[in-house]
């Protein structure tokens, strides 16, 4: 079955960077884009950006532009999200989500299990 | 950016009840509206796509309707496993945006 497995929880100091991985299985990795979404405690889901896993093209949230980088390794069927210059407000659960089109509509399905990133001095 | 606003933010109901959650977009998004269910400590799970299409494997007690700016998610005959938080999400334009969520609690 289609599955996305993310790397484990991270604790980082302000100003540091974090890189979260998302390993895909059960489908052809380069056939679907991968998006990243985060959820701070008690907050709504926030879209961060996405990568075309076939050609590597990316697009990011304006809010995070300059601090977020999404990459992929097609040989490992893995997508990565790196966030730099971390601040306390970046404490959140980070999710990857596969995207596909159904009846002309784009959906996020499935999602990874989530990776908790805690930013604390 | 398109703003998505859900109401209510929280809702108490009993097993067997029929509940409706509303989602409003700040501009027309046609039918590019999805609904997700999230349980504590878990990732969101797709319920409804294109405003009214039921995702495979999702019970038929879930239904969606609407187009343009106003959408609803209805659960007919609440089951114990339905108590969760529900999010709407627009896929009309980038950035993709989500509603603030509706927490459905047991009365």
Interface residues (C-beta under 8 A of the other chain):
Chain A: X35 X44 X45 X46 X47 X59 X61 X62 X95 X102 X103 X104 X105 X106 X107 X108 X109 X110 X111 X112 X113 X114
Chain B: X31 X32 X34 X36 X42 X43 X44 X45 X46 X49 X50 X53 X55 X87 X89 X91 X94 X95 X96 X97 X98 X99 X100 X101
